[in-house]
Amino acid sequence: MHGLAQDGDEPYALTGERPIAGRLFSSLQRINSAVDARTNPSYHRHGIHRADYAVLDALARHRPTHVLAPTELARRLAITTGALTPRLDRLEAAGLIQRLSVPRDRRRLHIRLTPAGRRCVQAVGLDLSSHLQETVQSMGKNQLDELASLLK
């Protein structure tokens, strides 16, 4: 198997039971779907996608300028510049970011968070914090301790 197989994991076809890697992947997919169901309304209410929020958040965290080169932004998001381009197009059309030319090298650009982009990332961040707080409040101390331990 690929990296996550453990001793004793036999091919699914032989045992009729999925190996731990498959069960882990399925669990992660269910968690991702549950997170999406809770958070997508917040993104959509503010006219953006989850992927767009990641861009805005990365720019907001780059203080004090809120400006990054596209290659650095893509690196921070762990995506390719090709995957970043449509996100930047959407965000620029919405007035949430600006593409700035670099005066001494017209081949290069910088991406800047606009005031509207700052307001958007703050508003979505507040919504997401509220969702997280509701989730945490519904869990007991033992569950929270176990979760924190597993996520280390």
C-alpha positions as CSV (number, residue, x, y, z in Angstrom):
1,M,0.0,0.0,0.0
2,H,1.0,3.7,-0.2
3,G,2.6,4.8,3.0
4,L,-0.3,4.4,5.4
5,A,-0.6,0.6,5.3
6,Q,0.3,-1.0,8.5
7,D,1.6,-4.5,9.3
8,G,-1.4,-6.8,9.2
9,D,-3.4,-4.7,6.7
10,E,-4.4,-7.1,4.0
11,P,-5.9,-6.1,0.7
12,Y,-9.6,-5.2,1.1
13,A,-10.6,-7.9,-1.4
14,L,-9.1,-10.6,0.8
15,T,-10.5,-9.7,4.2
16,G,-13.8,-7.9,3.4
17,E,-12.7,-5.2,5.8
18,R,-11.2,-1.9,4.7
19,P,-7.6,-1.2,5.9
20,I,-7.0,1.5,8.5
21,A,-5.8,4.0,5.8
22,G,-9.1,3.6,4.0
23,R,-11.1,4.1,7.2
24,L,-9.1,7.1,8.1
25,F,-9.6,8.7,4.7
26,S,-13.3,8.1,4.9
27,S,-13.4,9.7,8.3
28,L,-11.6,12.7,7.1
29,Q,-14.0,13.0,4.2
30,R,-17.0,12.9,6.5
31,I,-15.4,15.6,8.8
32,N,-14.6,17.8,5.7
33,S,-18.3,17.4,4.5
34,A,-19.6,18.3,8.0
35,V,-17.3,21.4,8.2
36,D,-18.4,22.5,4.7
37,A,-22.1,22.1,5.7
38,R,-21.5,24.4,8.7
39,T,-19.2,27.0,7.1
40,N,-20.3,27.3,3.4
41,P,-23.4,29.4,4.3
42,S,-21.0,32.0,6.0
43,Y,-18.8,32.1,2.9
44,H,-21.8,32.4,0.5
45,R,-23.5,35.1,2.7
46,H,-20.4,37.2,2.0
47,G,-20.2,36.3,-1.7
48,I,-17.1,34.2,-1.6
49,H,-16.0,30.5,-1.6
50,R,-13.9,28.7,1.1
51,A,-10.9,28.8,-1.3
52,D,-11.3,32.6,-1.7
53,Y,-11.4,33.0,2.1
54,A,-8.1,31.3,2.4
55,V,-6.5,33.8,0.0
56,L,-8.1,36.8,1.9
57,D,-7.0,35.3,5.2
58,A,-3.4,34.8,4.0
59,L,-3.2,38.4,2.8
60,A,-4.8,39.7,6.1
61,R,-2.2,37.8,8.1
62,H,0.6,39.4,6.2
63,R,1.0,42.5,8.2
64,P,1.4,45.4,8.0
65,T,1.2,45.6,4.2
66,H,-1.4,43.0,3.4
67,V,0.6,42.6,0.1
68,L,2.1,39.4,-1.3
69,A,3.6,38.2,-4.6
70,P,1.4,35.5,-6.2
71,T,4.1,32.9,-5.9
72,E,4.5,33.5,-2.2
73,L,0.7,33.5,-1.7
74,A,0.4,30.2,-3.6
75,R,3.2,28.8,-1.5
76,R,1.5,29.8,1.8
77,L,-1.7,28.2,0.6
78,A,0.1,25.0,-0.7
79,I,-1.4,25.4,-4.2
80,T,0.0,26.1,-7.6
81,T,0.0,29.5,-9.1
82,G,-2.4,28.1,-11.8
83,A,-4.9,27.2,-9.1
84,L,-4.5,30.6,-7.5
85,T,-5.3,32.6,-10.7
86,P,-9.1,31.9,-10.8
87,R,-9.4,32.8,-7.1
88,L,-7.6,36.0,-7.7
89,D,-9.8,36.7,-10.7
90,R,-13.0,36.3,-8.6
91,L,-11.6,38.3,-5.7
92,E,-10.5,41.1,-8.0
93,A,-13.8,41.2,-9.7
94,A,-15.5,41.5,-6.3
95,G,-13.2,44.4,-5.3
96,L,-11.6,42.4,-2.5
97,I,-8.1,42.4,-3.8
98,Q,-6.0,44.5,-6.2
99,R,-3.3,43.3,-8.6
100,L,-0.5,45.8,-8.4
101,S,2.3,46.0,-11.0
102,V,5.9,46.2,-9.6
103,P,7.3,49.5,-10.8
104,R,10.8,48.2,-11.7
105,D,9.7,44.9,-13.2
106,R,6.4,45.1,-15.2
107,R,6.5,41.3,-15.5
108,R,5.8,40.9,-11.8
109,L,2.7,41.6,-9.8
110,H,1.8,41.9,-6.1
111,I,-1.6,41.2,-4.6
112,R,-3.0,43.6,-2.1
113,L,-6.0,43.2,0.2
114,T,-8.4,46.1,-0.3
115,P,-10.4,47.7,2.6
116,A,-13.5,45.8,1.4
117,G,-11.4,42.6,1.5
118,R,-10.4,43.3,5.1
119,R,-14.0,43.9,6.0
120,C,-15.0,40.6,4.3
121,V,-12.3,38.5,5.9
122,Q,-13.1,39.9,9.4
123,A,-16.9,39.3,8.9
124,V,-16.4,35.7,7.7
125,G,-13.8,35.1,10.5
126,L,-16.4,36.2,13.1
127,D,-19.0,33.8,11.6
128,L,-16.5,31.0,11.6
129,S,-15.4,31.7,15.2
130,S,-19.1,31.6,16.2
131,H,-19.6,28.2,14.5
132,L,-16.5,26.8,16.2
133,Q,-17.6,28.2,19.6
134,E,-21.0,26.5,19.2
135,T,-19.3,23.2,18.3
136,V,-16.9,23.4,21.2
137,Q,-19.6,24.2,23.7
138,S,-21.5,21.1,22.7
139,M,-18.5,18.9,23.5
140,G,-17.5,17.8,27.0
141,K,-14.1,18.4,28.5
142,N,-13.0,14.8,27.9
143,Q,-14.0,15.0,24.2
144,L,-12.1,18.3,23.8
145,D,-9.0,16.9,25.5
146,E,-9.1,13.8,23.3
147,L,-9.6,15.9,20.2
148,A,-6.7,18.2,21.1
149,S,-4.5,15.2,21.8
150,L,-5.4,13.6,18.4
151,L,-4.8,16.8,16.5
152,K,-1.2,17.4,17.9
